[in-house]
Amino acid sequence: MPRRTAPHLRRVRGEGGSASIELVILFPALLLLVTALVEYGLWFHARSVALAAAQEGVAAARTYGSAPAVGRDTALGFVNEHGADTLLDATTTAGAAGVGLVQVTVTGRSVSVIPGLAGPTVTQSASGPVERFVSGGAP
């Protein structure tokens, strides 16, 4: 006597393996999404390190009697100490952004999770007024 199954448990002919095909189609898209999220996180962190280094450089360069080269060296030292593995090929420039202003720019590349592919370029800058002494009542 043939075995009877409930109508809702019967398998329609041709549906066998459909879950495997769906997984094969969706898995690369999911993997691409996860990789993109990780790349974005690494880029954002490298950007934050570059901005913090530029701000440290400006803080050093704007002190009274300091040269812009001090800001450049301080920013590069900050990157080497805190973000050398996150911000690759870091370079810094420092100079006057205007009368009484100093600016430090940090440029580099973020790390990439895809082998052989260079990470996106990161450039951050900060500027601030140079400290100066003025006599009472003078601007």
Number of C-alpha atoms within 10 A of each C-alpha: 3 4 4 7 8 6 7 6 7 9 9 7 6 7 8 10 8 10 10 10 10 10 11 11 11 11 11 11 11 12 11 11 12 12 15 13 12 14 19 15 13 20 22 14 17 29 23 16 22 33 23 20 30 32 25 20 33 30 22 21 31 23 16 11 10 13 17 23 17 18 30 27 18 23 32 23 16 20 27 16 10 13 19 16 13 22 28 20 12 20 18 24 19 25 18 16 14 11 8 12 16 23 26 30 24 28 22 22 21 27 21 18 14 10 8 7 9 13 19 16 16 21 18 20 20 21 22 18 18 22 14 10 7 8 6 6 5 6 5
